[in-house]
């Protein structure tokens, strides 16, 4: 994967795991950067939890908490709100937002 991905005011460089906001680097944990890499490279379609686990934690048994923590980190640095998401929407949140 080469190049960078832009979304909102952010630019993400998947090869380095660097996230930038208006020219300033936004620090990510390595695993959060890995999760973001999978999400942005599949931005046009939903990404399953199984795909995320296989991509970010291959051959390692981790609990759902590991993924939840990465999503929380990404939401915090992106200023994304689960109730009104701009960038990351989980299946449960999508269902809840449909009800509103």
C-alpha positions as CSV (number, residue, x, y, z in Angstrom):
1,X,0.0,0.0,0.0
2,X,1.5,3.3,-1.0
3,X,0.6,6.9,-0.7
4,X,-1.7,8.4,1.9
5,X,-5.3,8.6,2.6
6,X,-7.2,11.8,3.4
7,X,-10.4,12.0,5.4
8,X,-11.9,15.1,7.0
9,X,-8.9,17.2,7.9
10,X,-6.7,14.2,8.5
11,X,-4.1,12.5,6.4
12,X,-2.9,9.0,7.2
13,X,0.3,7.4,5.9
14,X,-0.2,3.6,6.2
15,X,3.3,2.7,5.5
16,X,4.6,4.7,8.4
17,X,1.5,4.6,10.6
18,X,1.6,8.3,10.9
19,X,-1.6,10.4,11.2
20,X,-1.5,14.1,10.5
21,X,-4.0,16.9,11.3
22,X,-3.4,20.2,9.5
23,X,0.4,19.5,9.4
24,X,0.7,18.3,13.0
25,X,1.4,14.6,13.7
26,X,-1.3,12.9,15.9
27,X,0.3,10.1,17.9
28,X,-1.2,6.7,17.6
29,X,-0.3,3.4,19.3
30,X,1.1,0.9,16.8
31,X,-1.9,-1.3,17.0
32,X,-4.3,1.6,16.6
33,X,-2.3,2.6,13.5
34,X,-2.7,-1.0,12.2
35,X,-6.4,-0.9,12.8
36,X,-6.7,2.4,11.0
37,X,-4.6,1.0,8.1
38,X,-7.2,-1.8,7.6
39,X,-10.1,0.6,7.9
40,X,-8.9,3.2,5.5
41,X,-7.8,0.6,2.9
42,X,-11.3,-0.7,3.0
43,X,-13.1,2.6,3.4
44,X,-15.7,1.8,0.7
45,X,-17.0,-1.3,2.5
46,X,-17.6,-2.6,6.0
47,X,-14.7,-4.4,7.7
48,X,-15.6,-7.4,9.8
49,X,-14.2,-8.0,13.2
50,X,-12.7,-11.2,12.0
51,X,-10.8,-9.3,9.2
52,X,-9.5,-6.8,11.7
53,X,-8.3,-9.6,14.1
54,X,-6.6,-11.5,11.2
55,X,-4.9,-8.4,9.9
56,X,-3.8,-6.7,13.1
57,X,-3.2,-9.7,15.3
58,X,-2.4,-12.6,13.0
59,X,-1.6,-15.9,14.8
60,X,-2.2,-14.3,18.2
61,X,-5.2,-14.9,20.4
62,X,-6.6,-11.6,21.8
63,X,-9.9,-10.7,23.3
64,X,-12.4,-8.2,21.8
65,X,-11.1,-5.8,24.4
66,X,-7.9,-5.3,22.3
67,X,-9.9,-4.1,19.3
68,X,-12.3,-2.1,21.5
69,X,-9.2,-0.3,23.0
70,X,-7.9,0.5,19.5
71,X,-11.2,1.9,18.4
72,X,-11.4,4.0,21.5
73,X,-7.9,5.4,20.8
74,X,-8.8,6.2,17.2
75,X,-12.1,7.9,18.2
76,X,-10.3,10.0,20.8
77,X,-7.6,11.2,18.5
78,X,-10.1,11.7,15.6
79,X,-12.6,13.5,17.8
80,X,-15.2,10.9,16.7
81,X,-18.3,10.3,18.7
82,X,-20.0,6.9,18.7
83,X,-23.4,8.6,18.9
84,X,-22.7,10.8,15.9
85,X,-19.8,9.1,14.1
86,X,-17.9,10.7,11.3
87,X,-15.3,8.1,10.7
88,X,-15.8,4.9,12.5
89,X,-19.2,3.1,12.9
90,X,-19.6,-0.3,14.4
91,X,-22.5,-2.6,13.5
92,X,-24.2,-2.0,16.8
93,X,-23.9,1.8,16.4
94,X,-25.2,1.7,12.9
95,X,-28.4,-0.1,14.1
96,X,-28.8,2.4,17.0
97,X,-28.3,5.4,14.7
98,X,-31.0,3.9,12.3
99,X,-33.5,4.0,15.1
100,X,-33.0,7.7,15.6
